[in-house]
Amino acid sequence: MSFLAPYWLFAASAILIPIAIHLWNKRQGKTVKVGSLRWLEASASNRWSSIKLNNFWLLVLRCLILILLAVALAQPVWVHDLQKPKGAKAVFVGQELLYTSALKPITPTIDSLLQRGYALHTYTSDFRQIPQEAWQQIRSRTQDSTLVSHENYWSLSQALAAKYKLPQDSVWLFTSDQQQYFSGTRPETIPQHIRWIPVATEASINWLQAAIQTSPDSILLILGHSSREGITYSKYKTATSTQSINLSGNQQLQLQRQQGTLIASTGGNSSKVKVQTEPLQVAILSSEAQQTEARYIKAALQAISSYTSLPIHISSDTTSANWVFWLRNEEVPQRINQQVKQGLQVWVQQGQEPQKTITTLAGTGGTSIKVHQVNQLEPAQQRQLWTTANGQPLLLVKTMGRGKIYTFRSGFGPAWSELGQSAQLPELLLPLLLPEPDATYDYRAIDERQLLPANRVQATAETTTESTQTHLLKWFVLAAFVLFLIERLIANRRSKV
């Protein structure tokens, strides 16, 4: 119980009035002296020692009436405890796990959660619920199914947190750890009541990345292979009329030529590329101080051309260029930025003030390349392509229209890094020069520390503005009135005695 006007409780001090009246209102009878008592001298009596409470229960009633009236003036209310809503319990599973063998390790956990009252859903934009009968059919499958999903699990996690936002909710989330399901900016936080468990998948995929017409009767195919360990490329030189190629692992690549495009199918996957007949035009624009860096880039491009038989023409003309390497301290000119929107790719490597660092860059085949310095450029909100072992972004990319701008924060010379002397530099640059692979081909695994949001936050309970108070004023007034009637009844009876 609480009071809307608690200052009226001081009115309860009025009970001192009836107490004082009862203490001082002592009835004095008339003294009649008889016999020899009238000759006795009157002795002094202590008035205070004779003070006694008269009509004790009548006093109690009068005090209670005053107390009840004081409480009534304070406007008492009874506050009801709100019944907290029950938390929802749900399990979400990515579709790439539901229809593959990757589901087996987590099936016992899902079954246990379902027995505890959890509801099963697909981790898709509609959060579709899976009935129990459908789940029994899914868990008993013996063959994997090919499923193409375009969901972005990072952005989807924000919708999930908005749907289950009460602290008493309990959500389990199982997804693959493949790169293809994560793009854009990783969320910084995730509620504590959402438990996200990445599941390792061992799947791999082959696709046709590029086709280069080297002569009228021969063609060079560059095939991509992706697994959880990384992405690699291999080349196959074959006749233009070839319809199939034997790959490793007893797989076969089926080829179909349609005018200027080539369609390749393998393992249930199909990819389509435009046959490249013209050389790749690359423009290198460097300042005097960046001449050494330009030589490293030229050497890497020549090695790529020699390895893939991809004709690469290097010049300083940006008019018809497919790629521009900007090795100057000045900002990229506006005319080049306009070309980027039309599909030009630009590599920006400005010789800004360096800062020393001791770290490495992961190369191909599990090797490491030492990095000595990075420039002090503050990386903007761009996607990171190359990241050093200590988390330093080394190569960032920003999309502008149909093209991209790549920002490199180090260098190829010995003072900057060992990239210039590394045989892996052409392998690192090759995927950038080729057409960008479809995101669904990226089966690389993301480390759990990079996949999950960095911070787990406690959800806050929703507050309600609805009144849950019961006013008790009338009941206290009624109680005081009843006691007043009882008090009058007792007082009238005593006055007649």
N, C-alpha and C positions, 0 to 999 in steps of 0.2 A: 504494500500500500504506500502511496505517496500523496503529497499535498500540492495543490495548485497555488495556494496562498499560505504558506507555512508560518508567516509572521503572525497570523491570528492565533497561533497556539499559545502566544504569551497571555492571551485572555484567560487561559486556564488558571492563572494566578489569582483569579477572583475567588477561588475556594478559600482564600484566607479570610474572607469576610464572614461566612457562616461559622468558620472555626472560632474567630474572635468573638462573635456574638454568643456562641455556646459557652465559651470560657468565662465571659464576663457577666452574662445574664443569669446570675445565681438568685433563685427565688428566696426572699427573706420573710420568714413568718413573724407574727406579732408575739412578743414575749410577755407572758402573764406570770407575775411573781405570786406565789402561794406559800402559806405557812411561814416557817422560819427562814425560808430561802430569801425572803425580801430583806432580811437583815445582813445577808452576806454581801461582801464587797464584790463588785464586778471585777473580774480578772482580765487582763489584756489578752486578746486573742490575735493570732497571726492570720490576717485575711488571706494571704497567699497560700498558706498551707491547706486552706479549705476549698481551693479551686478544684473542681472536678467536672468532667464532661457529663452533661445531662443529655439523655436521649441519643445515645451513640449512633444507633442505626439510622435515626432520622438525619443526623449530621452527615453520615456516609451518603445517603440518598441525595441530599442537597449538593454535596460536592460532586457527585457523579453527574448530576444535571448540568452543573456549570462546565464540567470538563467536556461533556458531550456537545454542548452548545459551542464551546471554543473550537473543538475539532470540526464541527459542522461549518463554522465560519472559515476555517482553513481549507475548505473544499477538498475533502478526501476523495481519491480515486484509486481503483484497484487496477494495477497494470498486469495484463495477462501475458504470460510467456508465449512468444511466437514459436510456432512449430516449424522447425527448420525443414526445408524441402529435402527429400531424399536425393542423394547423388546418383547420377547415371553411371552405369558400368558398361563399357563397350570395348571391343577388340577390333582393330583395323589391320588389314593385311593387304599389301600391295599385290596387284594382279599378276605381276611378274613372278611372284612366289606361289600363288594359288595353283598355277597350272604347270609347275615344273617340280623336279625332284628336290629343289631347295626348300620345299614345304615340309619335308619329312622331319628334319631336326626340331622344328618348332610345333609339330602337330600335337605331341603330348601336353605342351604348355597351353595351347589353345583349347584342347579338350578339357583340361583342368579348369580353365577360366569359364568355359561355357557351363560346366557343372556348378559353378559358384554364382550363376545368374547373369553372366556377361552376355551381351548381344554381339554377334559377329557381323562386320561390315567390310566392304571393299574400300580400299584407300583411293577413292576416286573423287571427282568434283561433286558427285551427287551423294556420296557416302551411302551407297546402296546396301541394304541389309541382306545378309545371306541366310535363307531359311535353314532349319536343321537338316531337312532332307537333302537340300543342295550341298550342304557341307559334307554329309556322309558320302555323297557321290564324288566330291572333289578329293577328299582324303583317301579314297580307295583307287584313284587313278594310278595306272602303272606306266603310262607313256607321257612324255612331256609334250606340251603344245606350244607352238610359236605364237607369241602375243606381242603386238606392237602397241606400246602405250606412250602417249605424248604428255603425260602428267608431269608437272614440276613439283616435286615433293616439298621443296622449301616454301614455295608460295602456298601450297595446299596445307601446310602445317599451321599457317596463320588462320585459315578458315576453320581448321579443327579446333584451335584454341578458342576461337570466338564462339563455336558451337558448344563446347564443354568448358565453361568458364567458372563454374562453382568449385570452391575448394574441396567439397565432399565428393566430386566426380572422380571416377577412376577409369583411366584410358590406357590401354596397351596398344602400341603401334609397332608393327613389323614391316620393314621395307628392305629392299635390296640395297647394297652399298655401291651399286654401279653409278659411274659418272653421268650416264645418260639421263638419269632421273633428277639431276640437281643442276640448276643453272641460275644465273642472276646472283643476287645478294643473299647470303645466308642470314636467316633471322638471328638477332642477337640474343633473344630470350625464348624460353619455353616454360609453360606452367609446370610446377612440380608434380601435379597429379597426372600428367601425360608422360608415360614411360616409353621412350623411343628406343627400339632395339634393331640395329642394322644386322642383316643376315648376309653372310658371305655366299656369293654365287660363283660357280666355277665355269660358267658358260663362256664360249668364245664365238667369234663370227669372222667371216671373210667377205670382202666386198671389192668391187672394181672402183678404184679411186681416180684413175686417169687413163686415157688411151691416146697415144701419140703416133701419128702416121709418119714413119721414118722413111718410107719409100712407097712407090705405087703398089707394090705387092707384099709389103710387110708392115706390121704394126707392133708397137711396144705397149704392153699392158702393165700398169702399176697397180698391184693389189694390196689392199690393207688388211691387216689381221689384228684384231683386238681381243684381249683377254684381261683378267683382273691384274695381270702384271704390267700391262702397257699396250701401246700401239706400235706395230712394226709394218714396214713396207717391203715388198719384194717385186721384182720385175720379171716379166715373161715376154720374150720376143718371139713372135709367131707370124705365120702367113695371114694375110687379110681374110682369106677364105676359111680359116680355122673356125670350127663350130664348138669345140670343147677342149679343155685343158685339164690334165690330171694334177691335182694339188696334193700336198702332204696330208696324211691321215685318211687316205682312201676317199678323198672328196674330189668331185669333178665340177669344173666351172663350165657352164653352158653359155655360149655366146650367140648373139643374134644381132646382125647389122641392119639398121634402118636408116637409110640416107646418111646424114652426118652424125648419127648417134650410135652407140653400142650398148646393148642390154646384156648384163651378165647375171646368171642365176646360179646359186649354190646353197645347199642345205636349207631350202625353203625360203631363202632371202633373194631379193632381186635388186639390182642397182643399175642406174642408167646414167651414162656420161656422154658428153659431146667429144667427138674425135678431134683432137687438136692437130691442125695442119700448119699453123703459123708459129714462128719462134716466139718465145716469151720475151717481151721487151722490158728491159730493166734499165732505169736511169739512176746513176749514182752522183749526187751533188754533195761535194765535201769542201770544207775550208782548208787552208794551208796546214793548220794544226791537226787536221783529221785525215791527212793523206795516208798515214800508216793504217788507220782503221779501214779506209777504202780498199787498200790492197788485200787485207784479210777477207773482206766481203767478196771481192772479185775472185780470189782463189777458191773460196767455198762455192760460189756459183759455177765456176768452171768445173769443179769436182762433181757437182750435181749433174751438170750437163754431160760430163763424160760417163757417169755411172748410169744415168737413166736414158741417155741418147735424146734427152729433151733439148731441143735447140734453144739457146738463151743468147739474146743479143744485148750487149751492155754498151750504154752510151750515156750522154748527159742531156739528151733530149727528152723532155717530159710530155711532149705533145701526144704521142701515140703509145706511151709507156703503160704497161700493166702493173709495174712496181716502181716505186721511187724510194731510194735510200737517202734520207736527208741527214747529212753529217755536218751540220752547221749550228752555231750558237743562236742564230736568229730564229724567230718563230717561222713556222711553215707559211709560205705566202698564201693569200686568199685564193689565187687562181688554182693552186694545187688542192686546197680544201674543196673547191667546187668540183674538181675532177674526182675527189674521193667519193662524193655523193653519187657520182655516175658509175662507180665501180673500181676506182683506182685504189691500190694498196700502198700505204706509206709506212716506211720504217724511220722513226725519229730517234736520232742518237746525238744529243747535244753534249758538247764537252764542258759541262758545268763543273763547279768546284766539287772535287771528290771528297769522300770521307772513307777512312780506312775501315776495313772489316775483315774478319777471318771466318770464312764460311766456304761452303761448296755448293755446286749445282749438280743435281742428279742427271747423269747422262744415260745413254742406252746401255743395255746389258748389265745394269747394276753398278756401273762405274760412277766415279765422282770427279767433277772438274772444279779446281780451286778458283775462288773469286777473292780478289784482294781489295777491290775498291768499288764503291757504287757512288753515283752522284747524289747530291742532296735534294734532288727534286722530290717534292711531297707527292706521293702517288694519289691521284684523284680516284673517284668512284669508277674504277675500270676493272674489267675482268683480268685476273692474273693467269698468265700462261706458264711462265717460268718462275719458280720460287726457290730460294736458297734454303739450305738446311736449317738456318736460324729464323726462317719465316720472312726474310726480306723479299719483297716483290722485285723481280729482276726484269721481266718482260710483261707489259700490260697491253691490253687491246681495248679499243673503243670503236664501236660501230657508228658510222656516219652514212646514212642512206644505204647504197649498195656496196660501199667500200668500208675499209677499216684503217685505223691508225694504230700502229704498234709503237710503243714507247719503251726503249731499252735503257736501263739505268746503269749499265756498266760499259765495258769496252772489250775489244779483242786483243789489245796489246799486252805485253808482259806486266806492265805496271797495273793494269786493271784486272786481268784474269788470265787463265790458261786456255781460254776458248780458242784464241787464234792458232795455238800450236796443237790443238786437239783434233784428232781425226773425226770426232763426233760432231763438229760444227756443221758440216754438210747434212748430217742426219737430223740435226735439230732444225735446220732451216728448210729442209725438203717439205715437211708437212705444211709449212706456211706458204710456200710457192705453189703447191698443188691446190686445186679447188677444195674448199673446206668440206670435210666428210660430214655426212648426216649425223646428227646427234644420237640417233638410235643405234649407231655403230660403235658408240663409245662404251665398252665393257670394262673400262678401268675401274679399279676399286678406289674409293675414297677412304682415307684414314678416319676412324671414328671421331678423332679430335677435330677434324676439319668438317665432318658431316654434321655433327650435332651442334645445336646452338650453344654458345659459350656459357650462358647463364641460365640457371633454373630459378624461377621466381614463384613466390607464394601467391596464389590467387586470392582476391579479396571477395568476401561475401557481399552480396547485394543488400542494400538497405531499403526498407519499405517505409512509405509515408502514410500508410493507413493507420487509423486510430485503433488502439487495442486497449482503451481505458474504459472502465465502468465507474460512473460517478456514484458516490455513496452518501451524498448530502442528505437526501430525503430519509435514508435509513437512520442516520444519526439524529435527525430532528424528531423522527418518530420515536426512537428510543428515549430521547430526552422528555418527550411529551408523556410517554407511558410512566416513566419514573416520577414525573411531576404529579400525575394522578395518584400514584401510590403514596407519595410524600404527603399530599393533602389529606388522603384518607387516614394515614397514621396520625398526622398532626391533629385532626378533628377528634379522633378517638381519645387522644391523650388530654385534650383540653376539657373533656367531659368527666375525666376521672378526678 
